Amino acid sequence: MNLSENDQQGFVIRGAHVYDHENDTDHPPIADVVVRGDRIVAVERAASEQHADLPAIQLERHLLVPGFVNAHFHSHDALAKGVFETLPLERWSLLNSPVGAGRPLEEVRLRTMVAAVECIRNGITTIQDFATIAPMQPEYVKALLAGYAAVGIRVVLSVSLRDQSQLQTLPWADELVPAELRELFGGAQPDGDHQLAFVGKQMDRITLSDRVTWAVSPSSPQRCTFDFLSRIAKFAESRDLRIFTHVNESKLQRLLARSRHTAFNGSEIDYLEAAGLLGPRTTMAHGIWLDPDELEKIGDHGSSVVLNLFSNLKLRSGFAPLTAYRQRGIPLALGSDSCSCGDMKSMTESMRLYCLLGAATGPDSDRPTAAEAMRLATIGGANALGMAAALGQIKPGMSADLVAIDLNDPAWQPFNSAARQLVFTETGRGIRHVWVGGQQVVRDGRCTLIDEDKIQHEVEAIMPAVRRNLDAFAKKATATDEVFRRIYERACASNQPTDLNRFLPNP
């Protein structure tokens, strides 16, 4: 196989099966994909003579698919993969929050590169980084963006914003958390106005490129006052920004909304709507503990939901109502979430879980198909990020974000169905080549723009200090165990308004 270096003119990929969502998703036809600059200009059964000036990349026995879109991701804890067992969300949040805060700038750059390399080698060409920047200083944003630029991945960047303390997001905290533990639980009050001003300055300071787009992210409704959410809505409108937030991820969050947002029907969705943050530019992560009225409202406003099925299971948050979302036609996408709770960055694994969990609700035939999952991982993600005009399909005029999968891999022997084998057999091992905007960023399974071995050695050098910090805080946090036990015990009590159940029955 002869892989030519990409020049500024472009190239032609010849001989691959080219995946098309609208046509045969089992046996896509062999076609030539013509790229000029950063765009696809033609998809033809045989490239015409007018493209003879372009170098050819021969990819016989390969499947060419659109780059995957990871529509919900946090990079700040990329060095904490494999650190935690399964934990309830709120318990994990307490341990996870310090992972990315106050770290050396070089560590921020390295951790971002580690996350980006895993994504891009798994065929993820675009991510939405719901970033934690702590402290909020320009140097930290610069280090993060430098990490992404070095790897060559496309990123929609937002900074997590809040003006409520971590303690204020726990139901019954005033009663159950003793004074001496409040600081450990996160009792400090964030300055939301300072955060929003900081984000505005970074947007004014940093010139956007074709691979960096800004968005705005209220962390979640329960972490923001109504006035702060309203200011974020005005800020987003004034700058024409996409809005990303978390919604009703856990049972505790639903119980908190029921008690705190009585003026808004006890609903985070009504709360967001009243603040001006519900609409087609809004994408919500998780959306597990929502009732039919809330789902209807999301659908009426045209908002999107990103499913993070692995992290929901690892954090014991329950199952998103997949059938209800699908029946209402709510736009869906897939995400991997944080690196320490959705530890692997793989859209093939996310697609697989989407299909399998969707099939677990009953034996009838109206369940997600592999081809549907492929749409969520590509077009759905592009739509959630406001980039459907450029990403998610191999079509003329689209960005040349492409992934080549080796059909000689054992997972593809025999080759029976592109969609089903992508979802049910591909592990990521077959992903050999990746392009972002026409630039080859992975060749033969290795990144082309960086020295992966060098990055690995640099990370290994800093990890002893990182592990010491993690171990010290985890040991300190054991003092919260009894309080959390009492909180979860109360949440499960029969007198709580548990009008929904998103858990499996306990045998």
C-alpha positions in Angstrom: 0.0 0.0 0.0 1.4 3.4 -1.0 0.4 6.2 1.3 1.5 9.5 -0.2 2.3 12.6 1.9 -0.7 15.0 1.7 0.2 18.2 0.0 -1.8 21.4 -0.1 -3.5 20.4 -3.3 -5.2 17.4 -2.0 -5.4 13.7 -2.8 -7.6 10.9 -4.0 -8.4 7.9 -1.8 -8.9 4.9 -4.2 -10.2 1.4 -3.7 -12.0 1.7 -0.3 -15.6 0.8 0.5 -17.1 4.3 1.2 -19.8 4.4 3.9 -23.0 6.3 3.1 -25.7 6.6 5.7 -28.4 6.9 3.0 -27.4 3.8 0.9 -26.2 0.3 1.5 -24.8 0.2 5.0 -24.0 -3.5 4.8 -21.9 -3.5 1.7 -20.9 0.1 0.7 -19.7 0.3 -2.8 -16.0 0.9 -3.7 -15.5 4.5 -4.7 -12.8 7.2 -5.0 -12.9 10.1 -2.6 -11.4 13.3 -3.9 -10.1 15.8 -1.5 -8.9 19.3 -2.3 -7.7 21.5 0.5 -9.7 20.6 3.6 -12.9 19.5 1.7 -14.3 16.5 -0.1 -15.0 17.6 -3.7 -16.2 14.3 -5.2 -17.2 10.7 -4.4 -17.0 8.7 -7.6 -17.0 5.1 -8.7 -13.9 6.0 -10.7 -12.2 9.4 -10.3 -12.3 11.3 -13.6 -9.3 12.6 -15.5 -9.8 16.1 -14.0 -8.3 14.8 -10.7 -5.2 13.2 -12.3 -3.0 16.0 -10.8 -3.7 14.7 -7.3 -1.6 12.0 -5.6 -3.5 8.7 -5.0 -3.7 6.8 -1.7 -4.5 3.2 -2.4 -6.8 1.7 0.3 -8.1 -1.5 -1.1 -9.6 -3.8 1.5 -10.5 -0.8 3.7 -13.7 0.7 4.9 -13.8 4.6 4.8 -16.2 6.2 7.3 -16.9 9.7 8.4 -14.8 10.9 11.4 -16.6 10.2 14.7 -17.8 13.0 16.9 -17.4 12.7 20.6 -20.2 15.2 21.7 -19.5 15.2 25.4 -16.0 15.0 26.9 -13.9 16.3 29.7 -10.2 16.4 29.3 -9.1 17.6 32.8 -8.8 14.1 34.3 -7.1 12.3 31.4 -4.3 11.2 33.8 -6.9 9.5 36.1 -8.0 6.7 33.7 -8.4 3.5 35.7 -8.1 5.3 39.1 -11.7 4.7 40.3 -13.9 1.7 40.7 -17.7 2.2 40.2 -18.9 5.0 42.5 -22.1 7.0 42.8 -21.8 10.2 40.8 -21.7 12.6 43.7 -19.1 10.6 45.6 -17.0 10.3 42.4 -17.3 14.1 41.8 -15.8 14.9 45.2 -12.8 12.7 44.3 -12.6 13.8 40.7 -12.9 17.6 41.1 -9.3 18.2 42.5 -7.7 16.0 39.7 -7.6 18.9 37.2 -7.3 21.9 39.5 -4.1 23.9 40.1 -1.9 21.7 38.1 1.4 22.7 36.4 0.9 24.1 32.9 3.1 21.4 31.3 0.9 18.8 33.0 -2.2 20.5 31.4 -0.6 20.3 28.0 0.4 16.7 28.4 -2.9 15.5 29.8 -4.7 17.2 26.9 -2.4 15.5 24.4 -3.0 12.1 26.1 -6.8 12.5 25.8 -6.5 13.8 22.2 -4.3 10.9 21.1 -6.7 8.3 22.5 -9.6 10.0 20.8 -8.0 10.4 17.4 -6.5 6.9 17.2 -10.0 5.6 17.8 -11.3 7.6 14.8 -12.7 10.5 16.8 -11.9 13.6 14.7 -14.1 16.1 16.6 -14.6 16.5 20.4 -16.6 18.8 22.6 -14.4 19.5 25.5 -16.5 20.7 28.5 -13.3 22.0 30.1 -12.5 22.6 33.7 -10.1 25.5 33.8 -8.7 25.9 37.4 -7.4 28.4 38.1 -9.1 30.5 35.4 -6.0 32.1 33.9 -5.2 32.6 30.2 -2.1 30.4 30.4 -4.2 27.4 31.2 -6.4 27.9 28.2 -3.3 28.3 26.0 -1.8 25.1 27.3 -5.0 23.2 26.7 -5.3 24.4 23.1 -1.6 23.8 22.5 -2.2 20.2 23.4 -5.0 19.8 20.9 -3.2 21.6 18.2 -0.2 19.4 18.5 -2.3 16.3 17.8 -4.4 17.9 15.1 -7.9 17.1 16.5 -10.9 19.3 16.0 -12.4 20.7 19.2 -15.5 22.7 20.3 -14.2 24.2 23.5 -16.3 25.4 26.4 -15.4 26.3 30.0 -17.5 25.0 32.8 -19.3 27.8 34.6 -21.1 27.8 38.0 -21.9 30.1 40.9 -23.1 27.5 43.4 -20.8 25.5 45.6 -20.5 21.8 45.4 -22.0 21.6 48.8 -25.1 23.4 47.6 -25.7 20.7 45.0 -26.3 18.0 47.6 -29.8 17.5 49.0 -30.0 17.7 52.8 -26.5 19.0 53.0 -27.5 21.7 55.6 -28.7 18.9 57.9 -26.3 16.0 57.2 -22.9 17.6 56.5 -21.2 18.7 59.8 -19.5 22.1 59.9 -16.0 20.6 60.1 -16.5 18.7 56.8 -18.1 21.5 54.7 -14.8 22.7 53.2 -14.0 19.1 52.2 -17.4 18.7 50.5 -16.7 21.9 48.5 -18.2 24.8 50.4 -16.4 27.6 48.7 -18.8 29.9 46.7 -17.7 30.3 43.1 -17.7 33.8 41.5 -19.9 33.3 38.4 -19.5 36.8 37.1 -15.7 36.5 37.2 -15.9 33.2 35.3 -18.2 34.6 32.6 -16.0 37.7 32.2 -12.9 35.4 31.9 -14.5 33.3 29.2 -15.5 36.4 27.3 -11.9 37.7 27.4 -10.5 34.4 26.1 -13.0 34.4 23.2 -11.8 37.9 22.3 -8.2 37.1 22.7 -7.9 33.7 20.9 -8.4 33.8 17.1 -10.5 30.8 16.1 -9.4 28.4 13.4 -11.1 25.7 11.4 -10.3 23.3 14.3 -11.2 25.4 17.3 -14.7 26.7 18.0 -16.0 28.3 21.1 -19.2 27.4 23.0 -20.5 28.3 26.5 -21.3 25.8 29.3 -23.3 26.4 32.5 -22.1 23.3 34.4 -25.6 22.2 35.2 -28.9 23.9 36.4 -28.4 22.9 40.0 -24.9 24.5 40.0 -26.2 27.9 38.8 -28.5 30.5 40.2 -31.4 31.6 38.0 -29.8 35.1 37.5 -26.5 33.5 36.5 -28.2 31.2 34.0 -30.1 34.2 32.5 -26.8 36.1 32.1 -25.2 33.1 30.4 -28.2 32.9 28.0 -27.8 36.6 27.1 -24.0 36.1 26.7 -24.6 33.1 24.3 -27.1 35.0 22.3 -24.9 38.0 21.9 -22.1 35.9 20.5 -24.2 33.3 18.7 -22.7 30.5 20.7 -23.8 26.9 21.2 -24.8 26.0 24.8 -23.7 22.8 26.5 -24.8 21.7 30.0 -25.5 18.6 32.1 -29.1 17.8 33.0 -30.6 15.3 35.5 -27.7 12.9 35.6 -28.6 11.2 38.9 -31.5 10.5 41.2 -30.1 12.9 43.8 -30.2 15.7 41.1 -33.9 15.0 40.5 -34.7 15.0 44.2 -32.8 18.3 44.6 -34.8 19.9 41.7 -38.0 18.7 43.2 -37.3 20.5 46.4 -35.4 23.5 45.1 -37.2 24.5 41.9 -40.7 24.5 43.2 -41.4 27.8 41.3 -40.5 25.8 38.1 -42.6 22.7 38.7 -39.6 21.0 40.4 -38.0 20.6 37.0 -34.5 21.5 35.8 -35.9 21.6 32.2 -38.5 24.2 33.2 -35.8 26.1 35.1 -33.6 26.2 31.9 -36.5 27.2 29.8 -37.4 30.1 32.1 -33.8 31.3 32.0 -33.7 31.3 28.2 -31.4 28.3 27.8 -33.7 25.8 26.1 -33.7 25.8 22.3 -32.1 24.4 19.2 -28.7 25.7 20.1 -28.7 23.9 23.4 -27.2 20.4 23.9 -27.7 18.6 27.2 -25.6 15.7 28.5 -27.1 12.6 30.2 -30.8 13.4 30.6 -31.5 10.3 32.6 -34.0 11.3 35.3 -36.5 13.1 33.1 -40.2 12.5 33.0 -42.5 12.5 29.9 -43.4 16.1 30.2 -39.8 17.2 30.4 -38.9 15.0 27.4 -41.8 16.6 25.5 -40.5 20.0 26.3 -37.0 19.2 25.1 -38.5 17.9 21.8 -40.7 21.0 21.4 -37.7 23.3 21.7 -35.5 21.2 19.4 -32.7 20.7 21.9 -30.2 17.8 21.6 -29.2 15.2 24.2 -25.8 13.5 24.4 -26.0 10.0 25.8 -23.0 9.0 27.9 -24.0 5.4 28.6 -20.7 4.0 29.9 -20.2 6.8 32.5 -23.8 6.5 33.6 -23.3 2.9 34.4 -19.9 3.3 36.1 -21.3 6.2 38.2 -24.4 4.2 39.1 -26.7 6.9 37.7 -29.0 4.5 35.9 -30.2 4.2 32.3 -31.3 7.0 30.0 -34.8 6.5 28.6 -33.7 5.5 25.1 -37.0 4.4 23.8 -38.8 7.6 25.0 -36.1 9.7 23.3 -36.3 7.8 20.1 -40.1 7.8 20.0 -40.2 11.5 20.4 -37.6 12.1 17.7 -35.3 14.1 20.1 -31.9 14.7 18.4 -29.4 12.3 20.0 -25.6 12.1 20.0 -23.0 10.0 21.8 -20.3 11.0 24.2 -17.6 9.4 26.4 -17.7 11.9 29.3 -14.8 12.3 31.8 -11.7 10.2 31.4 -12.0 8.7 35.0 -15.6 7.6 34.6 -16.0 6.9 30.9 -12.5 5.7 30.9 -12.2 4.7 27.2 -12.6 7.1 24.4 -14.3 4.9 21.8 -17.3 5.6 19.7 -17.5 2.0 18.5 -18.0 0.9 22.2 -20.5 3.7 22.7 -22.5 2.6 19.6 -22.4 -1.0 20.8 -23.8 0.0 24.2 -26.5 2.2 22.7 -27.8 -0.8 20.7 -27.5 -3.3 23.5 -29.2 -1.1 26.1 -31.9 -0.2 23.7 -32.6 -3.8 23.1 -32.8 -4.6 26.8 -36.1 -2.9 27.3 -38.1 -5.6 25.5 -38.1 -8.3 22.8 -40.0 -6.3 20.1 -38.3 -5.2 16.9 -38.4 -1.4 17.4 -35.0 -1.1 18.9 -31.8 0.8 17.8 -30.0 -0.6 14.7 -26.3 -0.5 14.1 -26.9 1.9 11.2 -28.8 4.2 13.6 -26.0 4.1 16.1 -23.6 5.1 13.3 -25.7 8.1 12.6 -25.6 9.2 16.2 -21.8 8.8 16.4 -21.3 11.0 13.3 -24.3 13.1 12.0 -25.9 13.2 15.5 -22.7 14.5 17.1 -22.2 17.0 14.3 -25.8 18.3 14.8 -25.3 18.5 18.6 -22.2 20.7 18.0 -23.9 22.9 15.4 -21.6 21.5 12.7 -24.0 19.3 10.6 -23.2 21.3 7.5 -19.6 20.2 7.5 -19.2 17.0 9.5 -20.7 13.5 9.7 -20.9 12.4 6.1 -18.6 11.6 3.2 -20.2 13.9 0.7 -18.9 16.7 -1.7 -18.6 19.9 0.2 -18.1 18.3 3.6 -14.9 18.5 5.6 -12.4 15.8 4.8 -12.7 14.2 8.2 -12.1 10.5 7.3 -11.3 7.2 9.0 -10.0 4.2 7.2 -10.6 0.7 8.8 -8.6 -2.3 7.7 -10.9 -5.0 6.5 -8.1 -7.6 6.9 -8.4 -7.4 10.6 -9.9 -10.5 12.2 -13.0 -8.6 13.4 -13.9 -8.2 9.7 -13.4 -11.8 8.7 -15.7 -12.4 6.9 -17.0 -9.0 5.8 -20.8 -9.3 6.2 -22.0 -5.8 7.2 -20.2 -2.5 7.5 -22.6 -1.0 10.1 -23.1 -4.1 12.2 -19.4 -5.0 12.3 -18.4 -1.5 13.1 -20.8 -1.6 16.1 -20.6 -5.2 17.3 -17.1 -6.4 16.4 -14.8 -3.5 15.8 -12.6 -2.8 18.9 -10.6 0.1 17.5 -7.8 -2.2 16.4 -8.8 -1.9 12.8 -8.6 1.9 12.6 -5.4 2.5 10.6 -5.6 6.0 9.1 -7.4 9.2 10.1 -7.7 12.6 8.4 -8.9 15.9 9.9 -9.7 18.6 7.4 -7.7 16.8 4.7 -4.6 16.5 6.9 -3.5 12.9 7.8 -3.2 12.8 11.6 -3.0 9.0 12.0 -1.0 6.7 9.6 -0.8 3.0 10.2 -2.3 3.4 13.7 0.2 6.0 14.9 -0.2 9.8 15.2 1.7 11.7 12.4 2.1 15.1 14.0 3.7 14.1 17.4 6.2 11.6 18.8 3.9 9.3 20.8 6.9 7.7 22.5 8.2 11.0 23.7 4.8 12.0 25.1 4.6 8.6 26.9 7.9 9.1 28.6 7.0 12.7 29.6 3.8 11.5 31.2 5.5 8.6 33.0 7.9 11.2 34.5 5.1 13.3 36.1 2.8 10.5 37.1 4.5 9.7 40.5 3.6 13.2 41.7 0.1 13.0 40.2 -0.6 9.7 42.0 0.7 11.0 45.3 -1.8 13.9 45.0 -4.7 11.6 44.1 -3.9 9.2 46.9 -3.6 12.0 49.5 -7.0 13.5 48.6 -8.7 10.1 48.4 -7.4 9.3 51.9 -8.6 12.6 53.2 -12.0 12.1 51.5 -12.8 8.9 53.5 -14.1 11.3 56.2 -17.1 11.9 53.9 -18.1 8.2 53.6 -20.7 8.2 56.5 -22.3 11.4 55.3 -22.7 10.1 51.8 -24.1 6.8 53.2 -26.8 8.7 55.0 -27.6 10.9 51.9 -28.0 7.9 49.6 -30.0 6.0 52.3 -32.4 8.9 52.5 -32.6 9.2 48.7 -33.8 5.5 48.6 -36.3 5.9 51.4 -39.9 5.1 50.5 -41.2 8.6 51.4 -39.1 10.3 48.7 -41.0 11.4 45.5 -39.4 8.8 43.3 -41.8 9.1 40.4 -39.3 7.6 38.1 -37.0 4.6 38.2 -33.9 4.4 36.0 -32.3 1.4 37.8 -32.6 -2.3 37.2 -34.5 -4.1 40.0 -32.3 -5.4 42.7 -32.8 -9.2 42.9 
